[in-house]
């Protein structure tokens, strides 16, 4: 009977090829047999952090020359990789964890290698994106991957504004020191009622998955400092068609606009309906304009 390792070895792995290899996002046992075979086969490895990759290789008894290819040198380092490919070598590309090119270095290297005329072969494996989505539920049948938001509040709010009416679930990555303010920014932008999955430290010892609403997210994180540690994937429910447009809240907005300014009307309507404050604000401005034209 053919073993799994023999199946991995039976695949053809031509020379002068870049192999994009997914590595574990936490649990080292999640590496594939095919990934181990290719990492042992290639002539050298382009790594986001050579020290981190060196530890992974040592764990599996693999020793290879390493090239540092990270976000600050990816375009320049790509030329070194291309030179090795021209010499007929096989080169593997890995990031610190997960799949290269998904909010990690690798995409620019892939582009450069293809433009130079060399083959790129992907090896599937661990991905925080796919892992979190698999545990979210049926409300993420369609989704958009956003990745990391800008760190500064104004830039973050500007990045979220075009997504207010987006009807697909959205997936964000976030670091521990910004997690509370990011979840609050999501609630401010999208309204309090949307569903949220907070996936923390996926596949690691202290992994946790918590589903709540955007309104409940900041308080849940603040209850325990340990909940703010680790790497995060946030999955946010998309806008419902009616909520995205704000059309079904026109009657409420008209009543509120008779008593309070546009901004306050949108804030109150969002609190009462769970719809996006930004979408309601836009609709309230339209209704206010129609009212003034009628006068």
N, C-alpha and C positions, 0 to 999 in steps of 0.2 A: 504494500500500500504506500502510495506517495506521501511523504511528510509535507507539512506546511512549509517548512524551510526549503525543501526541494522544489516546491511550486514557485517560491520566490526566486530561487536560483535559475529556474527554467526560463524566466523572462529574459529577453534580449536587452542588454544594456550597452549600447554602442559607445565608442570613444567619441571625443570632441563633443560632449553633450553636457548641458547643465541640468542637474537633477534637483528639483525643488522638493525638499523633504520636510514633512510635518513631524514635530517632536512633541513629547508630552507637555501638557500645560500645568502639570502638578505631580500626578502619580506616575512615576517612572515606568510602571508596568504597562502604561498605555501606549508605549512605542510599538510599532508593528514589526513583524519579522522581516517584511520586505525593506523597511527603513533600515533595520540593522544590517541586512545584507548589502544594501547599496552604500551605506556609510563605511562599511568594511571594504567595499570594492573600489570606490572612487580614489583618485590620486590625491585630492586635497579637498578641504571643506571651507566654504565662505560662511563665516559665522558673525552674527550680530555682536556677540560678546565672546571672545575666544576663551576666556576663563570659564564662563558658564558652560559653553559647549565642551570644553576640555573635561570638565567634571562628568558630564553625561557620557562622553566617550570612554573615560576611565571606568565608569560603572559597568560598561559592557565590554571592556577589554579591547577597545579599538584605539589605535594610535595613528593619527594622520596630521600632515601639515595643515595649519589653519591660517586663513586670511580674514582680517577684520573688515567686515562690510556692514556698516551701521548708517544711521540716518544722516550723519554729518559727513560721510565720505563715500556714499554709495555710488555716485556717478564716477568719481575718480577711481575707486576700487574696481568698478566694473571693467575698466580697461585692463587691469591686471588679470582678472578672470578670463577675459577674452584672449589675452596672450597665452594663457595656459591651455585654453581650448584649441587655439591655433596649433599648439604643439602636440595636439592629439590626446590631451588629458581628459579624464572625466572629473567634473567638479560638482560637489553637492552644495546647495544653499540651504542654510537653516537659520531660524531666528532663535531667540532665547527660549520661547515656548510657543507651541501651536503652529499654525500654518504661515509661512513667510508671505508677505504681501498683504496680509489682512491686519491692518493697523500695526504692521511691523515692516522693517526693511525687506526688500526682495523684489518689489514691483519694478523699480528703476533698473535693477540688475537684469531682470527678465527682458525688459524692453531693449536694453543695450545688446544683450546676447542675441536676441532675435534679429535686430537690425544688422548685426555683424554676420548673420547668415548661419548661426548655429542652432541646433535643436534644443528645445526646452521640454523636459519630461517631469510632470508633477507626480508626487507620491502622496496619496491621501492619508489623513491621520487626524490627530487631535485638533480641535478648533473650539475655542470658548464660545464663539458665535453659535455654531450648530449645537453644541452641548446644552447651552442655556435654552435655545428654542425648543429642543426636544422635550424639555420639562415644563414648558410654559402652559400649554393647553390649546384648545381649538380656536382661540381668539387670535392666534398668530399664523393663520393659514397662509397669509401673504405678509411679507415684511420688507423693510428697507434697512440696510445696514448703514448707520451714521458714523459709528466709531467714537473717537474722543471729541468732545466739544471744546471750544476755546476756553482757556482758563480764566480770562477776565470777564466780569459780570456783563458789561455792556456788549462785548463781542459775542458772548454766549447767548444773550437774549436776542441779538440780531440773527444769529445762526438758527435759533429755534422758531423765529417768526414765520419763515416760509413753510414750516412743517405743521403749523397749527391745523390746517384743513386736510392734512395728509391722511388718507383713509386706510393705509396699511400700518401694521404694527412697526414700531421703530426700535432698533437695537443700538444701545450706546455702551461704550466702555468708559470706565472711570477709575481714577486712583483714590486711595483711602483718604488723603488729606482734602479732597474736594467733594467727597460723596454726598455729604449733607446739603451743601449749597447747590449742588447740581440737581438733586432730587427736588429741592425747593424751587429751583428755576424751572424744572419741568412742570411742576404743579402750577406755577404762576403763568406759564405760557399756555398750557393745554387745558387748564381747569382741574378741579379737585377730584372729579368722579371717575377718571379713566383708570383702568386696571394697570398694575405695575408688578413686574416680577423683579425682585432683587436677588441676583445670583452672586454669591460671594465665595471666593476661594474654591472655585469649581475643581473637583477631583482631588483636592488637598485634604489634609487631616481635619481642618475646621470648616469644611464646606457647609454652606447653608443656602437654602432656597426659601424665599418668603414672598408670598403674593398678597398684595393689598391694593388700596387705591393710592393715587398720587397724593391725596390729602393726608393719608395716614403714613406715608413713607418717611418724612422727616422725623416724626415723633418716634416711630419704631426704631430708627437708627439711633436716636438720641437716648433711648431707654437704657442702652448698654454700650459702653465704649468699645467692647469687643466686636460689636456689629459694624463698626466703622473701620475695621482692620482688614487688610488684604486687597486683592484685585476684584473689581466688580464688573458684572454685565447687567445692564438695565434693559428690560424689555417693556415698552410702553404701548398700550392699546392705541390703535389709530382712531381718527375721528369718524364718528358715524356721519352719514351723508347729511342728515338734517342738522345735526349739531355743528357740522363744519360750516354750513352756510348761515346758521343762526335764524333762518327763515321762520322756523316754527315757534320762535320766541318773540315775534314781532309785537304781539298784543301786550306781553309783559313789559317789553322795552318802551312801548309808547306810553304806558301808564307811568313808568318810572321817570321817563324824560319830562313829564309834566311837573315833576317835583324836584328832580336833582340833575346836576350836570351829566354830560355824556359818560365821563370816566366813572362816576359813581354809579350810574345806571348799569353800566356793563359789569362792574364789580358785584353789585347786588344781584343781578340776573345770573351771573356765574355761580354765586353762592346758593341761589335758590334752585338752579336747574342742573348744575354739574357740567354745563357746556363750557367751551373755551372762552375765557375772559377776552382774549384778543379778537376772536371771531365775533363775539358779541359787541365789542367796542367798535369794530369795523361796521357792523350792521347798524349799531346805534347812530353812528355818524351819518350813515346813509339815510336813516329815518329822520334824523334831525334836519338834514338838508332838504328832504322832501317836504317836511313840515314848514320850513322857512320859505321855500318856493311857493307853497300853497298860500302863505300869508301875503 
